[in-house]
Structure formats: C-alpha cells, structure tokens
C-alpha cells in the first residue's frame, strides 16, 4: 500500500526527493501545497513538473476525507458527515453565531468513554483520526462558512466525536498545521480542546506548553454522582483532576472552562451547585452551563427553568463567571451530545 504523504515529515519528503533525483526544494513546494493550500491531489500541484508529480503519485497517496452528507438546521447550524478513506464516518458541525463561525470537530471514530447521556458514547471507538483527517474537517467546514455565510472560520472546538486526549499525538500535530506559518496560520487562542478529564494528559498539555484553551467536561462535582454518569471518573478521581488543573494553570496561566450539562433531577440541585462551586474555586475559571439535548434511546431530560435559575443564582452569588450555552442544531441532531453518525 502507498504511504499517506501527510503522515511523514518534511525531512522525509526531502529524502525522497533526493533519492528520486528531484531537486531538494521540490519537497518544500509539496509541503506548502499540502498544509498551506490544503491540496489533496498531486495532479493539482501545478508548479511541479509532470514527471515529479508522477513520481509522487507512484510512491504516495493523500488519504483525504470527503463530505458524505450535509444537513442544515433552522438556526443556520450545518452538520456534515465525513467519509474517511477506509469508509468510516465522523461528524463535524459549523455553528454560526453573529460574526463568529465555529467548527466543532471530531478526534476519533466513535468513543471509548461511554458517558451515559451522550449519543457518541453509545458507539464503540473504532480508531483514532489522523492529524490530516482532523485538519481536513477544519478545511471543509471553513469552506462551508465562506460559501454559505461569506465569513471565514473564526474558532475551532474539539467537542465532536471522541476524546481528544486519547488521540493526543495526532491532535497536537493537527493543531500545529492549523496554527503554524507553514500551515493555515490560525490563532491558537481560537482553539479549544475539550476533555472528559484525563489527569495525566492535562499535566502533559501543561508540560508541552500547548497554548490552546482547555475545557473540562465536568457534569457533576461529587465523586459518586460523576462516576455514575461518566465512567472515566473511576480512573480519574476529582481530587486527581483538580490537582492536574491547578498544575496546568500554574504552567499555562490560562483560565479553565468547565462544561456542565444540566440533567433533570440528577445534577441540577443546590447541593450539586455547591459541589460545583467547591470544585471550581481553586483556579480562575468560567462555567458553561449547557441545556441537555435529547438523545433517542436515553432516558434523560432537560432541567426545569426554575431549577436552572436557582442553580445559576447560587453560583453567581458566589462570584463564579457563568455562561449559558443554548442548543444549536438540535433539530438535525447536531447539538452537544447528539453526534452519532446516523445513516
């Protein structure tokens, strides 16, 4: 099988050029086509000679993704199902809001964490996405933003299918190509990495100095309750998680965002709000409260307006920075927790 050229380094491309009798500078031309211009065919690399293009076609492939299905919500949200080279599927979402255009992208095919309220959690993890497959989602969604709204992509959130910290190497490599001058040159301040809470990997982000925003999917701040809805808590206690976040802040100096889905009569009481306050008070942070989006086959419901208001009031009286994340794309199953690759 041919090797995917986007999975090798510039130095390796240079070595191939030299060994094949091409000029060394051809490697830089190819690299620019791949990561600056998002080219997915050697035949389109027009400043390469025909003979050089044939050499690359003979040795390498470009396993690009394609848009398999597009659905548009009444609120303007666009959900895309992407087809991978091996016929696996993932989903990504374009979320337009005022002048902000946000791409919500996936990092794995399926998910291994089995959060009980999430549609993706019902799907077994098939494999990790490559860095190029992650990059391609951004490119395709960015093209949608320009075509539909005449506005370039402004933000990227790793909040689609999968746990990005369980595909750390490829996620970090993709972020490099999205933000570096040799790639798309987007701002790392506009990228948010969302995790269900893998303590050792949060520490690794800090040690690696990864300058993106960090969001933690918390959803309950008592050990027993969190374990009941998020099995990951059994191997990553809240104490370990809190300590890793304190370590992260000490290194990166960036505010943490906590994501908290309000589930009716499960994690939406005043005692839950108290637990949340006690957990989040250790580092500068923001709390995004998220209304639950219904998922077929799961017996969970939205919290009442009254309970939500009491929850917010309790936290705001204690000085927490609270944001309310309203559902977007719920009518096409594109909202938080609904991505499931339905055929």
ZICORBEL-V243351 format. One record per backbone hydrogen bond with DSSP energy under -1.0 kcal/mol. NH is the residue of the N-H (numbers start at 1). CO is the residue of the C=O. If there is no record, write none. Layout:
# ZICORBEL-V243351
NH | CO
NH | CO
This chain:
# ZICORBEL-V243351
5 | 61
7 | 4
8 | 5
13 | 9
14 | 10
15 | 11
16 | 12
17 | 13
18 | 14
19 | 15
20 | 16
21 | 18
22 | 17
26 | 23
27 | 24
29 | 25
30 | 26
31 | 27
32 | 28
33 | 29
34 | 30
35 | 31
36 | 32
37 | 32
39 | 33
44 | 41
45 | 42
46 | 44
48 | 45
53 | 49
54 | 50
55 | 51
56 | 52
57 | 53
58 | 54
59 | 55
60 | 56
61 | 3
64 | 62
66 | 83
68 | 81
69 | 81
71 | 79
73 | 77
76 | 73
78 | 94
79 | 71
80 | 92
81 | 69
82 | 90
83 | 66
84 | 88
87 | 84
90 | 82
92 | 80
93 | 104
94 | 78
95 | 102
97 | 100
100 | 97
102 | 95
103 | 155
104 | 93
105 | 157
107 | 161
108 | 161
109 | 127
111 | 123
116 | 229
118 | 115
119 | 337
122 | 119
123 | 120
126 | 109
129 | 107
134 | 130
135 | 131
136 | 132
137 | 133
138 | 134
139 | 135
140 | 136
141 | 137
142 | 138
143 | 139
144 | 140
145 | 141
146 | 142
147 | 143
148 | 144
149 | 145
150 | 146
151 | 145
154 | 101
155 | 101
156 | 190
157 | 103
158 | 192
159 | 157
160 | 105
166 | 163
167 | 164
171 | 167
172 | 168
173 | 169
174 | 170
175 | 171
176 | 172
177 | 173
178 | 174
179 | 175
180 | 176
183 | 180
184 | 177
185 | 180
186 | 178
190 | 187
191 | 188
192 | 156
193 | 213
195 | 215
202 | 198
203 | 199
204 | 200
205 | 201
206 | 202
207 | 203
208 | 204
210 | 205
213 | 191
215 | 193
216 | 257
217 | 195
218 | 216
218 | 259
219 | 259
226 | 222
227 | 223
228 | 224
229 | 225
230 | 226
233 | 230
234 | 231
235 | 232
241 | 237
242 | 238
243 | 239
244 | 240
245 | 241
246 | 242
247 | 243
248 | 244
249 | 245
250 | 246
251 | 247
252 | 248
253 | 249
256 | 284
257 | 214
258 | 286
259 | 216
260 | 288
262 | 290
264 | 301
266 | 263
267 | 263
273 | 269
274 | 270
275 | 271
276 | 272
277 | 273
278 | 274
279 | 275
280 | 276
281 | 277
286 | 256
287 | 321
288 | 258
289 | 323
290 | 260
291 | 325
298 | 295
300 | 298
308 | 304
309 | 305
310 | 306
311 | 307
312 | 308
313 | 309
314 | 310
315 | 311
316 | 312
317 | 313
319 | 316
320 | 315
323 | 287
325 | 289
332 | 329
333 | 330
334 | 329
338 | 335
